Amino acid sequence: MTDYGGAFRTFKHGALHGFITGIFFALPIIGINGLFERKSWKYIFIHAGFWTVTLTVVGAILCGWA
């Protein structure tokens, strides 16, 4: 933080990291659980999409707060 300070503390940067977290963290977890429960792909993508949007919004709010 001493080198960059608040250079990358923007709303867009937080949204990007929230989106990446949703795709690479939430989607595999929900997908694996959905496959074990024999749910449809539609079910998996709806719930993964919900969590991706949620994590995107939370990341944007937290990073843009400063």
C-alpha positions as CSV (number, residue, x, y, z in Angstrom):
1,M,0.0,0.0,0.0
2,T,2.9,2.3,0.5
3,D,3.9,2.1,-3.1
4,Y,0.5,2.4,-4.8
5,G,-1.7,3.9,-2.1
6,G,-5.2,4.3,-3.5
7,A,-4.2,4.0,-7.2
8,F,-6.2,0.8,-7.7
9,R,-9.0,1.5,-5.2
10,T,-11.7,2.2,-7.7
11,F,-15.3,1.0,-8.3
12,K,-14.4,-0.7,-11.6
13,H,-11.3,-2.5,-10.1
14,G,-13.3,-3.9,-7.3
15,A,-16.1,-5.0,-9.7
16,L,-13.5,-6.8,-11.8
17,H,-12.1,-8.7,-8.9
18,G,-15.6,-9.6,-7.6
19,F,-16.5,-10.9,-11.1
20,I,-13.3,-13.0,-11.3
21,T,-14.0,-14.4,-7.9
22,G,-17.5,-15.3,-8.9
23,I,-16.4,-17.1,-12.1
24,F,-13.3,-18.9,-10.7
25,F,-14.5,-19.5,-7.1
26,A,-18.3,-19.6,-6.9
27,L,-19.1,-21.3,-10.3
28,P,-16.9,-24.4,-9.6
29,I,-18.3,-24.8,-6.1
30,I,-21.9,-24.5,-7.2
31,G,-21.3,-26.6,-10.3
32,I,-19.8,-29.5,-8.4
33,N,-22.6,-29.4,-5.8
34,G,-25.2,-29.2,-8.6
35,L,-23.7,-32.2,-10.5
36,F,-23.6,-34.3,-7.3
37,E,-27.3,-33.4,-6.7
38,R,-28.1,-34.2,-10.4
39,K,-29.4,-30.7,-11.0
40,S,-29.8,-29.3,-14.5
41,W,-27.2,-26.9,-16.1
42,K,-29.8,-24.2,-16.1
43,Y,-30.1,-24.5,-12.3
44,I,-26.3,-24.3,-12.0
45,F,-25.9,-21.3,-14.2
46,I,-28.7,-19.4,-12.6
47,H,-27.3,-19.8,-9.1
48,A,-23.7,-19.2,-10.2
49,G,-24.9,-16.1,-12.1
50,F,-26.6,-14.8,-9.0
51,W,-23.5,-15.3,-6.9
52,T,-21.3,-13.8,-9.6
53,V,-23.5,-10.6,-9.7
54,T,-23.5,-10.5,-5.9
55,L,-19.8,-10.8,-5.6
56,T,-19.3,-8.2,-8.3
57,V,-21.5,-5.7,-6.5
58,V,-19.9,-6.4,-3.1
59,G,-16.3,-6.1,-4.6
60,A,-17.2,-2.8,-6.3
61,I,-18.7,-1.3,-3.1
62,L,-15.8,-2.4,-0.9
63,C,-13.1,-1.2,-3.2
64,G,-14.9,2.0,-4.1
65,W,-15.5,2.9,-0.5
66,A,-12.1,4.5,0.2
